[in-house]
Amino acid sequence: MATRPVLVYDGDCGFCRRWVARWRGATADAVDYETSVDAAPRFPEIPRERFAQAVVFVDGEGHATFGAEAVFRALATAPGRAGPLWLFEHVPGFAAASNFLYAWVAGHRPLLSRVSGWLWGPSLVPPGDRFTTWLFIRLLAVVYAIAFASLAVQVRGLIGHDGILPARGWLDAVHAQLGPAGHWYVPTLFWFGAGDGALVGLCVAGTVLAVLLFVGLAPPLTLAALWACYLSLVSVGQDFLSFQWDSLLLEAGFIAIFLAPWRWLSRPASDPSPPRPARWLVRWLVFRLMFSSAAAKLASGDPSWRHLTALTYHYETQCLPPWTAWYAHHLPPAFQRFSAGSMFVIEGLVPLLCFFAPRRLRFAGAFVTIGFQLLIALTGNYGFFNWLTIALCVPLLDDGVFRRVSSPAAGGSSAPPWLVRPVAVLLLALSLVPLSDVLGWKRAWLGPLPALERQLSPLDVVNRYGLFAVMTTRRLEISIEVSDDGTRWRECPFRWKPGAVTKRPAFVAPYHPRLDWQMWFAALSEFGRDRWYLAFCRALLQGSPSVRALLGRDPLPGGAPRYVRGLAYDYRFSDAATRKATGAWWTRELVGPYGPALALQGDRLVVAPFETLP
């Protein structure tokens, strides 16, 4: 008659007791655990010396296995932990390596007991992840609220009816080219209507949903709605919602749907334990984000990264430097090289060595990454990127960090395994495509995955990461000027990007001024290559109120200019003496026109018939 499986271990060995306590938590009621002293009389067919040599697993039919195989068979009774046993039984060499390693561990148990304490802490039993998951989802709710709210005040000027790149016109063009298939390649709710009211309304709805998520109302449904709303905006946002942190928020938000407790009201004291595959997906995402950033810099061949000189340019040439960047820029070159080297360690080695390591190493990797993100936030304006990355580091921790040990859940359930596991396997497989691209590996080894990843790419559930792969070594700024007569020109001041040299660089993050950011990108490319820039000039000439609202003080209040032009300036941080004497944070030198002066002829943008320089 079948009985409950039993794992027999040496009850006098502290190392064995600690690991058995961990395994007991994983297998729950599927396996009984007994010391060899208690169990040996029940199994007279097993020689006593075998109990002293290795752990013994006796299955429900009375069949005994020993050592590494015994451990794998015991763990295989737990959901999602059958992988090691499959490898043991099917992969050549794995069984021999496992048995050799088990024998080595058995011969060094006192030493490894101390090492286990260093790496995992006093107890090997995981304290749980329910509060940690609860905290991560609240932080994600805050990031969602920031993203939606900051977009709500810009969306009309960016993609509204009178905006720079109207969403309605974009959708019409997609439908004209692709027909019904456009609904898949541009997945958005705005197919039902893309007027200003719908755009602003969806941003407001997203902000409200983020508040509901924060208070814990129906987390999976709220997260699914948030993801759908933000995907709808990204799909029609064109150049203005094409940033890596937009993609990162969508990917993190999609995974969170399966991580959140499936109940109507979430409370950390009573939420169910989060699904293990979903927890690992979050860790895998933050690993890919950080590791890809280092790999992209090395793979680009950029000499400033290879020679560790990139940070001598970075603080001055980044998109929207705050005033702290002025001070960071003037740090000694030796410190800048040390910082660049440290960056490679934090982005490349720390994720590789720590993010999937034992508990205390994983915590160290999380805190180092969080500190790194805080330093970036102190010297740059990257929207909600740093805060989202910090939130993604939270699942690297567990409830023990917050002095909480999970108590039994009062009710509710987590996402069902039949749903989570296939999604986790699919996302893991698809993520190998962008990771291989960053590493410079050929896609052939991935078989059909690249084609599948390309088909699913409109959903933004798996994305490519790698910021600052090539360092910008020169800061060009485009000054937009308008005129009524082609003789007297007035500069259009932007709210956040550098303009007047005495204007103090400001902190704006986590708010993301998307037009100011795009002006930085436009300065890196040739005139005419950015469709949005020409559309921006047209909107200024048409006097669009929503576009002019994106700027600072209106140089021609109450009317539309007849002409617009861009002048390219070379900006550099002033030195300490200049700033002390004049109060100027920048010095600038006119490089020349950024394209010709433009005018409107009907609705058509044309070149104005005069020189662009004064």
Secondary structure as the mmCIF struct_conf table of DSSP 4:
data_model
#
loop_
_struct_conf.conf_type_id
_struct_conf.id
_struct_conf.beg_label_comp_id
_struct_conf.beg_label_asym_id
_struct_conf.beg_label_seq_id
_struct_conf.end_label_comp_id
_struct_conf.end_label_asym_id
_struct_conf.end_label_seq_id
STRN STRN1 VAL A 6 TYR A 9
TURN_TY1_P TURN_TY1_P1 GLY A 11 ASP A 12
HELX_RH_AL_P HELX_RH_AL_P1 GLY A 14 THR A 27
HELX_RH_3T_P HELX_RH_3T_P1 ALA A 28 ALA A 30
BEND BEND1 VAL A 31 VAL A 31
STRN STRN2 ASP A 32 THR A 35
HELX_RH_AL_P HELX_RH_AL_P2 SER A 36 ALA A 39
HELX_RH_3T_P HELX_RH_3T_P2 ALA A 40 ARG A 42
TURN_TY1_P TURN_TY1_P2 PRO A 44 GLU A 45
BEND BEND2 ILE A 46 ILE A 46
HELX_RH_AL_P HELX_RH_AL_P3 ARG A 48 GLN A 53
BEND BEND3 ALA A 54 ALA A 54
STRN STRN3 VAL A 56 VAL A 58
TURN_TY1_P TURN_TY1_P3 GLY A 60 GLU A 61
BEND BEND4 GLY A 62 GLY A 62
STRN STRN4 ALA A 64 PHE A 66
HELX_RH_AL_P HELX_RH_AL_P4 GLY A 67 LEU A 75
TURN_TY1_P TURN_TY1_P4 ALA A 76 THR A 77
BEND BEND5 ALA A 78 ALA A 78
TURN_TY1_P TURN_TY1_P5 PRO A 79 GLY A 80
HELX_RH_AL_P HELX_RH_AL_P5 GLY A 83 HIS A 90
BEND BEND6 VAL A 91 VAL A 91
TURN_TY1_P TURN_TY1_P6 PRO A 92 GLY A 93
HELX_RH_AL_P HELX_RH_AL_P6 PHE A 94 GLY A 107
TURN_TY1_P TURN_TY1_P7 HIS A 108 HIS A 108
HELX_RH_AL_P HELX_RH_AL_P7 ARG A 109 TRP A 120
BEND BEND7 PRO A 122 PRO A 122
BEND BEND8 VAL A 125 VAL A 125
BEND BEND9 ASP A 129 ASP A 129
HELX_RH_AL_P HELX_RH_AL_P8 ARG A 130 ALA A 152
TURN_TY1_P TURN_TY1_P8 VAL A 153 GLN A 154
HELX_RH_AL_P HELX_RH_AL_P9 VAL A 155 ILE A 159
BEND BEND10 GLY A 160 GLY A 160
TURN_TY1_P TURN_TY1_P9 HIS A 161 ASP A 162
BEND BEND11 GLY A 163 LEU A 165
HELX_RH_AL_P HELX_RH_AL_P10 ALA A 167 LEU A 178
HELX_RH_3T_P HELX_RH_3T_P3 GLY A 179 ALA A 181
HELX_RH_AL_P HELX_RH_AL_P11 GLY A 182 TYR A 185
BEND BEND12 VAL A 186 VAL A 186
HELX_RH_3T_P HELX_RH_3T_P4 LEU A 189 PHE A 192
BEND BEND13 GLY A 195 GLY A 195
HELX_RH_AL_P HELX_RH_AL_P12 ASP A 196 VAL A 215
TURN_TY1_P TURN_TY1_P10 GLY A 216 GLY A 216
STRN STRN5 LEU A 217 LEU A 217
BEND BEND14 ALA A 218 ALA A 218
HELX_RH_AL_P HELX_RH_AL_P13 PRO A 219 GLY A 237
HELX_RH_3T_P HELX_RH_3T_P5 GLN A 238 LEU A 241
HELX_RH_AL_P HELX_RH_AL_P14 GLN A 244 LEU A 259
BEND BEND15 ALA A 260 ALA A 260
STRN STRN6 TRP A 262 TRP A 262
BEND BEND16 ARG A 263 TRP A 264
STRN STRN7 LEU A 265 LEU A 265
TURN_TY1_P TURN_TY1_P11 PRO A 268 SER A 270
HELX_LH_PP_P HELX_LH_PP_P1 ASP A 271 PRO A 275
HELX_RH_AL_P HELX_RH_AL_P15 ARG A 276 ALA A 299
TURN_TY1_P TURN_TY1_P12 SER A 300 GLY A 301
HELX_RH_AL_P HELX_RH_AL_P16 PRO A 303 ARG A 306
TURN_TY1_P TURN_TY1_P13 HIS A 307 LEU A 308
TURN_TY1_P TURN_TY1_P14 ALA A 310 ALA A 310
HELX_RH_AL_P HELX_RH_AL_P17 LEU A 311 THR A 317
BEND BEND17 GLN A 318 LEU A 320
HELX_RH_AL_P HELX_RH_AL_P18 TRP A 323 HIS A 329
TURN_TY1_P TURN_TY1_P15 HIS A 330 HIS A 330
BEND BEND18 LEU A 331 LEU A 331
HELX_RH_AL_P HELX_RH_AL_P19 PRO A 333 PHE A 344
HELX_RH_PI_P HELX_RH_PI_P1 VAL A 345 LEU A 349
HELX_RH_AL_P HELX_RH_AL_P20 VAL A 350 CYS A 354
TURN_TY1_P TURN_TY1_P16 PHE A 355 PHE A 356
BEND BEND19 ALA A 357 ALA A 357
HELX_RH_AL_P HELX_RH_AL_P21 ARG A 359 THR A 379
TURN_TY1_P TURN_TY1_P17 GLY A 383 PHE A 384
HELX_RH_AL_P HELX_RH_AL_P22 PHE A 385 CYS A 393
HELX_RH_3T_P HELX_RH_3T_P6 VAL A 394 LEU A 396
BEND BEND20 LEU A 397 LEU A 397
HELX_RH_3T_P HELX_RH_3T_P7 ASP A 399 PHE A 402
TURN_TY1_P TURN_TY1_P18 ARG A 403 ARG A 403
HELX_LH_PP_P HELX_LH_PP_P2 SER A 406 ALA A 409
BEND BEND21 GLY A 411 GLY A 411
STRN STRN8 SER A 413 SER A 413
HELX_RH_AL_P HELX_RH_AL_P23 PRO A 417 LEU A 439
TURN_TY1_P TURN_TY1_P19 GLY A 440 GLY A 440
HELX_RH_3T_P HELX_RH_3T_P8 ARG A 443 LEU A 446
TURN_TY1_P TURN_TY1_P20 GLY A 447 PRO A 448
HELX_RH_AL_P HELX_RH_AL_P24 LEU A 449 LEU A 456
HELX_RH_3T_P HELX_RH_3T_P9 SER A 457 LEU A 459
BEND BEND22 VAL A 461 VAL A 462
TURN_TY1_P TURN_TY1_P21 LEU A 467 PHE A 468
BEND BEND23 ALA A 469 VAL A 470
BEND BEND24 ARG A 474 ARG A 474
STRN STRN9 ARG A 475 SER A 483
BEND BEND25 ASP A 484 ARG A 488
STRN STRN10 TRP A 489 GLU A 491
STRN STRN11 PHE A 494 PHE A 494
BEND BEND26 ARG A 495 LYS A 497
BEND BEND27 ALA A 500 ALA A 500
TURN_TY1_P TURN_TY1_P22 VAL A 501 THR A 502
BEND BEND28 LYS A 503 LYS A 503
HELX_LH_PP_P HELX_LH_PP_P3 ARG A 504 PRO A 505
TURN_TY1_P TURN_TY1_P23 ALA A 509 PRO A 510
BEND BEND29 TYR A 511 TYR A 511
HELX_RH_AL_P HELX_RH_AL_P25 ARG A 514 ALA A 523
TURN_TY1_P TURN_TY1_P24 LEU A 524 LEU A 524
BEND BEND30 SER A 525 SER A 525
TURN_TY1_P TURN_TY1_P25 PHE A 527 GLY A 528
BEND BEND31 ARG A 529 ARG A 529
HELX_RH_AL_P HELX_RH_AL_P26 ARG A 531 LEU A 541
TURN_TY1_P TURN_TY1_P26 GLN A 542 GLY A 543
HELX_RH_AL_P HELX_RH_AL_P27 PRO A 545 ARG A 548
TURN_TY1_P TURN_TY1_P27 ALA A 549 LEU A 550
STRN STRN12 LEU A 551 LEU A 551
BEND BEND32 GLY A 552 ARG A 553
BEND BEND33 PRO A 555 LEU A 556
TURN_TY1_P TURN_TY1_P28 PRO A 557 GLY A 558
BEND BEND34 GLY A 559 GLY A 559
BEND BEND35 ARG A 562 ARG A 562
STRN STRN13 TYR A 563 PHE A 573
HELX_LH_PP_P HELX_LH_PP_P4 SER A 574 ASP A 575
HELX_RH_AL_P HELX_RH_AL_P28 ALA A 576 THR A 582
BEND BEND36 TRP A 585 TRP A 585
STRN STRN14 TRP A 586 PRO A 593
BEND BEND37 TYR A 594 GLY A 595
STRN STRN15 LEU A 598 GLN A 601
TURN_TY1_P TURN_TY1_P29 GLY A 602 ASP A 603
STRN STRN16 ARG A 604 VAL A 607
BEND BEND38 PRO A 609 PHE A 610
BEND BEND39 THR A 612 THR A 612
#
